[in-house]
Amino acid sequence: MSVLRPAGEFDASYAYDMATIRRPWQWAALFLLIAALYTLPLYASQGLVALLNRTIIVIIAVQGLNLLTGYTGQISLGQAAFMTVGGYISALLVNLLNWNYLPALLAAAVGAGVVGLLFGLPSLRVKGFYLVMATLAAQFIIPWFTRNAFHDVLNGAQGLNVRPPELFGIVFNTPQRYFMLTLTLLILTTVVAQNVSRSRLGRAFVSIRDHDLAAELLGVNLFKYKLQAFFLAAVYAGIAGSLAAHQLRHLNSETFGLNDSVLMLGMLVVGGLGTGMGPFLGAVVIELLIEAATVLGPVVASYFPSTATGAVQALRPLLFGLALMLFLIFEPRGLAHRWQLFKAAWRLRPFSH
Amino acid sequence: MNWQLLPQFAISGLLAGGPIALMGLGLVLIFKASYIFNFAHGQLLLIGTLLTWWLAVEIALPLWLSILLALALSALLGLVIERLALRPMTGQPLLAIILMTLALGQVLQGVALLLFGSTQRNFPQIFSAANPYKIVTPFLYNERNITIILKQNLVWSFVAAILGVLLIGAFFRFTRTGLAMRGASEDHELAQSIGLRIHRIFGISWALAGVVAATGGILLATSSGLDLSLSILVLAAFPAVLLGGLESIPGVIIGGLIIGLSQGVVSASKVQLIRNASEIMPYLVLMLVLILRPEGLFGQKRIERV
C-alpha cells in the first residue's frame, strides 16, 4: 500500500523513498500538532491530562511490544513484568539513592532490558507456544521476586511509595507537569521505533517474522536479532514502567499484572501489528473502551443487582475481549490497515480501483 | 530441609498433582485435536464450577444432578466456543489463535464476574472434611513414628482426577471417535480426505474439554473454595502439560504429579524464601524444561530449531 503515492510525486532519491514525512506541509502539520500537545495542559482539564498520561505510558509499552511481536513475530506475554522491573529500579534509585530522574530512568530502561534478555534466552531453542510460556513464566517469577526477595529494600507485597521525579529543579508532581515528561519521552521512543523499523535492524526483524529459516539462510543471525528484539521491547517496557510508577506514586507486585500484558497484546492487534501507527491507534481505542466501561458500569449494574459493585470490573474485560475477538475475525490487520485503505480510497476517488 | 515434615508435604503435593493433571488434560485434548493451546481453559473451568454452585445452592437441586447438568452445560459452552470463536480462525497464524483464546478468557471472566459477582462462595462439600486419613510410617523422629495426615477431599480429588484422565485415555484408545480424533491430530487434510469430519472432531474435543474443565473446577472448589481466582490456578497446569510433552496423556499425569510433588517438597524447606517459592515452582520447572528439553518427557520431537 505504501507504493500508492499521490499523482505526480516521484521518489527521486532513496532517502526520499524511505522518508516517513515527505512533504513540507506534513512537517508543518507535525510541528503544529506537537506544539498543540505541549500547550494542552494550559487549557485541558486535569482529568483529561491524567488520562492522556496514562495512554502515553501504555503507548510506549505497546511500541516496545510492537518491535518484538509485530516486527519480529515473537509473541510475548511478559511486557507487564518488564514494566515492573523498570518501575522498581527507578523507584529505588530515586527513593533510596536520591538519584536525579534522568539517570534513574536510563538505569530502569537498561535494567529491564537485561531482564528481558534473560527471559528471551529460550527463544534460542523454542518458538510459538513454547516462547509464550517462557514469557508467561517471567510474568510470574518477577512479581514473585519483588514480593519475597530482599524484604528490607523491596518491602514485600506492600510495595513502595514512589517519589515524584525531579529534573532540572522542577518537580513533576501534577498531571500537567508530568505530561511534559511523558510527551517528550513518547516523541523520543516514537522516533527510535520508527527508525529501528526502517533500518537494517528492522529489516532483519521482519525477515525473522516472515520466514525464519529463509532469514537464517540469507545470513541473518537469528539468535542475535531475536535477543536484540527482546532487549528493545524490555527497554521500552522499562521506560513505561518507570513513568507509570512515578505517576501512580505507588508500586507493588500487582501494579502491572498478566492482564496488562494481555491488554497490551490486544491493543497491538487492534491497532495493527508491525505498523508505526498501530500502538497509537490500539492504545487510544482500547483506553477509550475502558473509559466507556467506567461510564456504562452503573447502567449495567442496574440490570444485574447481584453484582452492582463489580459491574465496571466485569465490563472492562468483557468489552476488551469482545473487541479483540471481533478484530481478530474481521480485521486481523488492525486499524492501521483500515487507515491505509481509507487513504488509498481517498486518493483514488472517485474511482474505486 | 525439614526432614520430619518432608514425607507429609511430598505426599500432599503429589495428591495436589492429580487435579493439576486433570486441568492439563483439558489443554492436551484441544491441542491434540486442533493445535490450539487454550489460554481460556481457566475461565472455562471457572464458569463450569460457578454453574454447579448456582444449580446446587441457588436452585437447590441435588448435588449429583447439578453436577451432571453443569457438565452438560459446560460441554455445550465448549461447542459454542468452537463454533463462534475458533472456527473462523482456521488457517490463521499462531499469534491470532493465541490471542483469540486470550480474548475468550477475558470475555468469559467478564461474564462470570457480571453474572456471579466476585464474592467468595461456599461450595457444597462433596467429601467430608473431618476424619482425615492417617498413615503411620516406620520412620522415627524424636522416638515417635512420623504420621502422615491426609485430608479426605485431597485423596478423593486425586482419585477422581486420575480416574478422569484414565477414562479419557481409554476413550482415545478404544472408541471409534477417539480413533478419529487421533487421526485428525496427525494431519488435518489427510483426515478430511479419508472422510473424517474435522470440524465435528474439533467440536467434540472442545465439548470434552469443557466437561474436563468443569470436573477439575469442582474438585478444586471442594478443597480451596470458590471465587474468581479459581481461573488462575489453571496456570499451574500449563507447565505440567509442557513437561509431559503437549500431546501425551500419560505425559500429562506424570507432568502434573511432578509439578505437585515439586511444590510440596519445596514447602518442606526451613528457609522462608524457598518455602514461598512453591507458588512459582511450576514456572521454574517450566524454564528448565524449555531450556533443557523443550519437547517434554513424552512429546514428539517436532520443534524446529531455526
Chai-1 contact restraints between the chains, C-beta under 6 A:
chainA,res_idxA,chainB,res_idxB,connection_type,confidence,min_distance_angstrom,max_distance_angstrom,comment,restraint_id
A,I75,B,L95,contact,1.0,0.0,6.0,A-B,restraint_1
A,P122,B,L290,contact,1.0,0.0,6.0,A-B,restraint_2
A,P122,B,I291,contact,1.0,0.0,6.0,A-B,restraint_3
A,R125,B,P294,contact,1.0,0.0,6.0,A-B,restraint_4
A,R125,B,R305,contact,1.0,0.0,6.0,A-B,restraint_5
A,V126,B,L290,contact,1.0,0.0,6.0,A-B,restraint_6
A,V126,B,P294,contact,1.0,0.0,6.0,A-B,restraint_7
A,G128,B,L94,contact,1.0,0.0,6.0,A-B,restraint_8
A,F129,B,F37,contact,1.0,0.0,6.0,A-B,restraint_9
A,Y130,B,L290,contact,1.0,0.0,6.0,A-B,restraint_10
A,Y130,B,P294,contact,1.0,0.0,6.0,A-B,restraint_11
A,M133,B,L242,contact,1.0,0.0,6.0,A-B,restraint_12
A,M133,B,L286,contact,1.0,0.0,6.0,A-B,restraint_13
A,A134,B,L290,contact,1.0,0.0,6.0,A-B,restraint_14
A,A137,B,Y283,contact,1.0,0.0,6.0,A-B,restraint_15
A,A137,B,L286,contact,1.0,0.0,6.0,A-B,restraint_16
A,A137,B,M287,contact,1.0,0.0,6.0,A-B,restraint_17
A,F140,B,I280,contact,1.0,0.0,6.0,A-B,restraint_18
A,F140,B,Y283,contact,1.0,0.0,6.0,A-B,restraint_19
A,I141,B,I280,contact,1.0,0.0,6.0,A-B,restraint_20
A,I141,B,Y283,contact,1.0,0.0,6.0,A-B,restraint_21
A,W144,B,I280,contact,1.0,0.0,6.0,A-B,restraint_22
A,N148,B,L273,contact,1.0,0.0,6.0,A-B,restraint_23
A,N148,B,N276,contact,1.0,0.0,6.0,A-B,restraint_24
A,D212,B,V306,contact,1.0,0.0,6.0,A-B,restraint_25
A,L213,B,V306,contact,1.0,0.0,6.0,A-B,restraint_26
A,E216,B,V306,contact,1.0,0.0,6.0,A-B,restraint_27
A,V262,B,L102,contact,1.0,0.0,6.0,A-B,restraint_28
A,V269,B,L99,contact,1.0,0.0,6.0,A-B,restraint_29
A,F304,B,L114,contact,1.0,0.0,6.0,A-B,restraint_30
A,S306,B,G117,contact,1.0,0.0,6.0,A-B,restraint_31
A,T307,B,L114,contact,1.0,0.0,6.0,A-B,restraint_32
A,T307,B,G117,contact,1.0,0.0,6.0,A-B,restraint_33
A,G310,B,L113,contact,1.0,0.0,6.0,A-B,restraint_34
A,G310,B,G117,contact,1.0,0.0,6.0,A-B,restraint_35
A,G310,B,S118,contact,1.0,0.0,6.0,A-B,restraint_36
A,A314,B,G110,contact,1.0,0.0,6.0,A-B,restraint_37
A,A314,B,L113,contact,1.0,0.0,6.0,A-B,restraint_38
A,A314,B,L114,contact,1.0,0.0,6.0,A-B,restraint_39
A,P317,B,Q106,contact,1.0,0.0,6.0,A-B,restraint_40
A,P317,B,Q109,contact,1.0,0.0,6.0,A-B,restraint_41
A,P317,B,G110,contact,1.0,0.0,6.0,A-B,restraint_42
A,L318,B,V107,contact,1.0,0.0,6.0,A-B,restraint_43
A,L318,B,G110,contact,1.0,0.0,6.0,A-B,restraint_44
A,F320,B,Q106,contact,1.0,0.0,6.0,A-B,restraint_45
A,G321,B,A103,contact,1.0,0.0,6.0,A-B,restraint_46
A,G321,B,Q106,contact,1.0,0.0,6.0,A-B,restraint_47
A,G321,B,V107,contact,1.0,0.0,6.0,A-B,restraint_48
A,L322,B,V107,contact,1.0,0.0,6.0,A-B,restraint_49
A,L324,B,A103,contact,1.0,0.0,6.0,A-B,restraint_50
A,M325,B,A103,contact,1.0,0.0,6.0,A-B,restraint_51
A,L328,B,A96,contact,1.0,0.0,6.0,A-B,restraint_52
A,L328,B,M100,contact,1.0,0.0,6.0,A-B,restraint_53
A,I329,B,P88,contact,1.0,0.0,6.0,A-B,restraint_54
A,P332,B,A96,contact,1.0,0.0,6.0,A-B,restraint_55
